[in-house]
């Protein structure tokens, strides 16, 4: 699975981990096992979990990084509070965990992001699927054809992707898309200045050697 290979690349070359809560893991497994739209992703998702390309934030994770005895309980409490605002169960845990780690959340759910902004009164750190795909293209990990296959797959399964990518090719959409994840050692791709409200956040990373 192309997207999984890029997450593995981020982990191996940039030492950037993609982490999910146990609740999100359960939801993810449910989708790829029971929802016909996502069954084709099952092999890649299970492989990513097995290899820890997707790392589950469990007790062992919290202990290893010395996050404190109440870390996971605090995420659970915050997630339940966000659910009270009308944010879906899985999304609530994504944003609660991101806040606890002071890390960006990977989501395409703009409705949840808008509710989060109203609640917290600041611009959240948000990355979308095409920020990851665009980063893969910028750093030559993905070809344009690879990115187009990712686009078609996401549109095909009904993922809530950016409107400009729904009926445009990846390259046609990219020129109007401000990529929020970049490596400054490579030429930039996409729009040269922010396009959307939440483009104020951009994460710049570099390769980690040794």
Rosetta blueprint (number, residue, H / E / L):
1 X L
2 X H
3 X H
4 X H
5 X H
6 X H
7 X H
8 X H
9 X H
10 X H
11 X H
12 X H
13 X H
14 X H
15 X L
16 X L
17 X L
18 X E
19 X E
20 X E
21 X E
22 X H
23 X H
24 X H
25 X H
26 X H
27 X H
28 X H
29 X H
30 X H
31 X H
32 X H
33 X H
34 X H
35 X L
36 X L
37 X L
38 X L
39 X H
40 X H
41 X H
42 X H
43 X H
44 X H
45 X H
46 X H
47 X H
48 X H
49 X H
50 X H
51 X L
52 X L
53 X L
54 X E
55 X E
56 X E
57 X E
58 X L
59 X H
60 X H
61 X H
62 X H
63 X H
64 X H
65 X L
66 X L
67 X L
68 X L
69 X L
70 X L
71 X H
72 X H
73 X H
74 X H
75 X H
76 X H
77 X H
78 X H
79 X H
80 X H
81 X H
82 X H
83 X H
84 X L
85 X L
86 X L
87 X L
88 X L
89 X H
90 X H
91 X H
92 X H
93 X H
94 X H
95 X H
96 X H
97 X H
98 X H
99 X H
100 X H
101 X H
102 X L
103 X L
104 X L
105 X E
106 X E
107 X L
108 X L
109 X L
110 X H
111 X H
112 X H
113 X H
114 X H
115 X H
116 X H
117 X H
118 X H
119 X H
120 X H
121 X L
122 X L
123 X L
124 X L
125 X L
126 X E
127 X E
128 X L
129 X H
130 X H
131 X H
132 X H
133 X H
134 X H
135 X H
136 X H
137 X H
138 X H
139 X L
140 X L
141 X L
142 X L
143 X L
144 X H
145 X H
146 X H
147 X H
148 X H
149 X H
150 X H
151 X H
152 X H
153 X H
154 X H
155 X H
156 X H
157 X L
158 X L
159 X L
160 X L
161 X L
162 X L
163 X H
164 X H
165 X H
166 X H
167 X L
168 X L
169 X L
170 X H
171 X H
172 X H
173 X H
174 X H
175 X L
176 X L
177 X L
178 X L
179 X L
180 X L
181 X E
182 X E
183 X L
184 X L
185 X L
186 X L
187 X L
188 X L
189 X L
190 X L
191 X L
192 X L
193 X L
194 X L
195 X L
196 X L
197 X H
198 X H
199 X H
200 X H
201 X L
202 X L
203 X E
204 X E
205 X L
206 X L
207 X L
208 X L
209 X L
210 X L
